[in-house]
Amino acid sequence: MTTPLLKRKRVFAAKHEATPGTAETLTTAEAAFNAYDVVIQNETEKESREGQGSFGMRASVPGGYKGRITFKHDASWDGTATEPSWADVLLPGCGWVKNGQVFTPRTEAPGTNVKTLTMATYIDGVRKLLRGCVGTFKLICPTGKAAYFEFDFIGIFDSPTDTAIIAPTYPTASPLRFASSTTTWNSVQLSVENMTLDSGNTMILREDPSDVSGYRCGLITNRVVKITGNPESRLVATNPVHAKFFDMSEHELTWSLDGPTNSVLTFTAPKAEITSAPSEEERERMVVDAIEWQANRNGSTADQELSITFTAAT
């Protein structure tokens, strides 16, 4: 009698690659995450071939071996001077690099700063693995609740293997809440139900016939950072969002997540511009403005559209 694989019995692991596209060995040390809804999908396409003399088809030929992994991860942190492993490992794979306790995006190919990742799920005795991965993310911040990331990585798909599930030591840090936050744009406090940050990466796999997959590794080729929110509508004298939309105004947009013992995770876009016309919506019969901001280049300073700052507990 066969034994089914249980969906919930899975473990996620990820590691920076020393050589982009070359898989790293994964152990329990690389699985210290509290990821959930983790799925790796084979997205390899096959080229169909018609037969002669009838309507039948001949064997199809696979194209480049590509795959995608999507998952969620709480914006968790213990408030110490050490950044959490999810940030140190996953954000450089999305092109965001740490300087001190501040992560900012980079316009770079994978190498010293930006990284490619080897990523895997161990599913009740089967391992699915991607190599050469690069990604993008969304941060969802529901007011008064735990904030969380939605990650989306592409990479080279390796055939699954029967591999025993690993047993890491999971982090114990609690999720950060979108509360006790000074949420402002143009120095006006925003009373929102939710803020969402989209890192907006464009990702490709680099073709390379020297590899059996047909690819070398992933590459981030563009980035457009967007933030959306739904603040309560204000008088025009207080927050003239439509006038700001028309006159192309750029103002600082900032919000933060509350952590243990006064630790804070802060998001700051120095030049946030409303790029979609604000639309009127309602929240429990209260008028709100649905707004999308674009995090623009910070003057002549490249790669400073938005910063993620970890401020340790005091």
C-alpha positions in Angstrom: 0.0 0.0 0.0 1.4 3.4 -1.0 1.8 6.2 1.6 0.5 9.7 0.6 2.7 12.8 1.1 1.2 15.2 3.7 1.1 18.9 2.5 1.7 20.3 6.0 4.8 18.1 6.6 7.3 20.3 4.8 10.4 22.4 5.6 11.8 25.3 3.7 15.6 26.0 3.3 17.6 28.7 1.5 21.3 29.6 1.2 23.3 32.2 -0.7 25.3 30.8 -3.6 29.1 31.3 -3.8 28.8 30.9 -7.6 25.5 32.1 -9.1 23.6 29.1 -10.5 25.7 26.5 -8.7 23.6 24.7 -6.0 24.8 24.9 -2.4 24.5 22.0 0.0 21.5 22.6 2.3 21.4 21.5 6.0 19.3 22.2 9.0 21.3 25.4 9.5 19.8 26.8 6.2 16.3 25.9 7.3 15.9 28.2 10.3 12.8 29.9 9.0 9.2 30.1 9.9 8.0 30.2 6.3 4.5 29.0 5.3 2.4 28.4 2.2 5.7 27.3 0.6 5.2 25.8 -3.0 7.8 25.1 -5.7 6.4 24.7 -9.2 8.0 23.3 -12.3 7.4 26.0 -15.0 9.4 24.3 -17.8 7.6 24.5 -21.1 7.6 21.8 -23.8 7.8 22.3 -27.5 5.2 20.2 -29.3 6.0 18.4 -32.6 3.4 17.4 -35.2 3.6 14.0 -36.8 3.1 13.2 -40.5 0.3 11.3 -42.2 -2.3 11.8 -39.4 -3.4 14.0 -36.6 -1.0 12.4 -34.1 1.8 14.2 -32.3 5.4 13.2 -31.8 7.2 13.4 -28.4 7.5 17.0 -27.1 10.9 18.5 -26.2 11.4 20.3 -22.9 12.7 23.8 -23.0 14.8 25.5 -20.3 14.4 24.0 -16.9 12.8 26.8 -14.9 10.8 26.9 -11.7 9.2 29.2 -9.2 8.9 29.2 -5.4 6.3 31.3 -3.5 5.9 31.5 0.2 5.0 33.8 3.1 7.1 34.8 6.1 6.3 36.9 9.1 8.1 40.2 9.6 9.6 38.8 12.8 12.5 40.0 14.9 13.7 39.7 18.5 14.7 43.3 18.7 18.4 42.6 19.2 21.3 44.3 17.3 21.4 41.2 15.0 19.0 41.2 12.0 16.8 38.1 11.6 18.0 35.4 9.2 15.0 35.8 6.9 16.2 39.3 6.2 19.9 38.5 5.9 19.3 35.6 3.5 16.2 36.5 1.5 16.4 40.2 0.9 19.8 40.1 -0.9 18.2 37.5 -3.2 15.7 40.3 -4.0 18.4 42.8 -4.6 18.2 44.5 -1.2 21.6 44.8 0.6 22.4 45.6 4.2 24.7 48.5 5.4 24.7 48.5 9.2 21.1 47.9 10.1 19.6 49.4 6.9 18.6 47.5 3.8 18.4 49.4 0.5 18.0 48.1 -3.1 20.9 47.8 -5.5 21.3 48.1 -9.2 23.7 45.2 -9.5 24.1 41.7 -11.0 24.6 38.9 -8.4 28.0 38.9 -6.9 29.5 40.5 -3.7 26.3 42.2 -2.6 23.2 41.0 -4.5 22.9 37.2 -4.2 21.4 34.2 -6.0 20.0 31.5 -3.7 19.6 27.8 -3.6 16.1 27.1 -2.3 14.3 23.9 -1.5 11.2 22.4 0.1 11.4 19.0 1.9 8.0 17.5 1.6 7.4 14.4 3.7 10.3 12.6 2.1 10.7 14.4 -1.3 12.9 17.3 -1.9 12.2 19.9 -4.6 15.1 22.3 -5.3 15.7 25.5 -7.3 19.2 27.0 -7.9 20.3 30.4 -9.2 17.2 32.0 -7.6 16.3 35.7 -7.6 13.1 37.2 -6.3 10.8 40.0 -5.5 8.5 40.6 -2.5 5.5 42.3 -1.1 5.1 43.4 2.5 1.6 43.4 3.8 0.9 45.6 6.9 -2.6 45.2 8.2 -3.2 47.8 11.0 -3.0 46.3 14.5 -2.0 42.9 13.2 1.2 41.0 12.3 2.9 42.2 9.2 4.2 39.5 6.7 6.1 39.2 3.5 5.0 37.4 0.3 8.1 36.2 -1.6 8.2 35.2 -5.2 11.5 33.7 -6.6 12.4 32.2 -9.9 15.2 29.8 -10.5 16.6 26.7 -12.3 14.4 23.6 -11.6 16.3 20.5 -10.6 14.4 17.1 -10.7 13.0 16.2 -7.3 14.7 13.5 -5.2 13.6 11.2 -2.4 15.3 12.9 0.6 14.5 12.7 4.2 12.8 15.8 5.7 15.2 17.8 7.8 14.6 19.1 11.3 15.9 22.6 11.9 15.8 24.7 15.1 13.1 27.2 14.3 13.4 30.9 15.3 11.3 32.0 18.3 11.1 35.7 17.6 7.5 37.1 17.5 6.0 38.8 14.4 6.1 42.6 14.4 2.8 44.4 14.4 1.7 47.4 12.4 1.0 49.5 15.5 2.5 52.3 17.5 3.5 53.7 14.0 4.0 57.2 12.9 2.6 56.8 9.4 2.9 60.0 7.4 3.2 61.4 3.9 3.9 65.1 3.3 4.1 65.3 7.1 0.3 64.4 7.3 -0.6 61.5 9.6 -2.3 58.7 7.7 -5.1 56.7 9.4 -4.9 53.5 7.2 -6.3 50.0 7.4 -3.4 48.6 5.5 -0.1 49.5 3.9 1.5 47.3 1.2 5.0 47.6 -0.1 5.8 46.0 -3.5 9.5 45.8 -4.3 8.5 45.6 -8.0 11.5 43.6 -9.4 11.6 42.3 -13.0 13.3 38.9 -13.0 14.7 36.8 -15.8 16.7 33.6 -16.2 19.9 34.1 -18.2 20.1 31.6 -21.1 23.3 29.5 -21.2 23.7 26.4 -23.3 26.7 25.2 -21.2 24.2 24.1 -18.5 21.9 21.2 -18.9 19.0 23.4 -17.8 19.7 25.9 -20.6 20.1 28.7 -18.0 23.0 30.1 -16.0 21.1 31.8 -13.1 18.5 34.4 -12.3 19.0 38.2 -12.8 17.0 41.2 -11.7 16.8 43.6 -14.6 14.5 46.4 -13.3 12.8 47.7 -10.2 9.8 49.9 -9.7 8.9 50.2 -6.0 5.2 50.9 -5.2 3.3 51.4 -2.0 -0.4 51.3 -1.6 -2.6 52.4 1.3 -6.2 53.5 2.1 -6.0 56.5 4.5 -9.1 58.2 5.8 -10.1 61.1 3.6 -9.3 64.6 4.9 -10.2 68.1 4.1 -8.4 69.5 1.1 -6.7 72.0 3.4 -5.2 69.1 5.4 -4.3 66.6 2.7 -4.8 67.7 -0.9 -4.1 64.4 -2.5 -5.6 65.2 -5.9 -3.7 68.5 -6.2 -0.5 66.6 -5.2 -1.3 64.0 -7.9 -1.6 66.7 -10.6 1.5 68.7 -9.6 3.8 65.7 -9.4 4.7 66.4 -5.8 7.3 64.1 -4.1 7.2 63.8 -0.3 8.6 61.5 2.3 6.4 58.5 3.1 7.2 56.5 6.2 5.7 53.9 8.5 6.9 51.4 11.0 6.3 48.1 12.7 6.3 47.7 16.5 8.6 45.2 18.0 9.6 43.9 21.5 10.9 46.4 24.0 10.8 49.5 21.8 12.5 47.9 18.8 11.2 49.3 15.5 11.3 48.3 11.8 10.9 51.4 9.7 10.2 51.9 6.0 11.0 55.2 4.4 10.5 56.4 0.9 12.1 59.9 0.6 10.5 60.8 -2.7 7.1 59.1 -2.8 4.8 60.4 -5.5 1.1 59.6 -6.1 1.1 58.0 -9.6 -2.5 56.6 -9.8 -5.4 59.0 -9.4 -6.7 58.6 -5.9 -10.1 56.8 -5.9 -12.9 57.2 -3.4 -13.7 54.1 -1.4 -15.4 53.4 1.9 -14.5 51.6 5.1 -17.5 50.9 7.3 -19.4 53.8 5.8 -16.4 56.1 6.2 -14.8 57.8 3.2 -11.2 56.7 2.4 -8.8 57.4 -0.4 -7.2 54.5 -2.2 -3.7 55.7 -3.0 -0.8 54.2 -4.9 2.6 55.9 -4.4 5.7 55.3 -6.5 9.0 55.4 -4.6 11.0 57.6 -6.9 14.8 58.1 -7.1 16.1 60.2 -4.3 17.5 63.1 -6.3 20.9 62.3 -7.7 21.4 59.4 -5.2 20.9 56.1 -6.9 19.4 53.1 -5.2 17.8 55.0 -2.4 14.1 54.8 -3.4 13.2 53.2 -0.1 15.0 52.0 3.0 14.2 49.2 5.6 15.8 50.1 8.9 16.1 47.8 12.0 16.4 49.9 15.2 17.3 47.6 18.1 15.5 47.7 21.4 16.5 50.4 23.9 
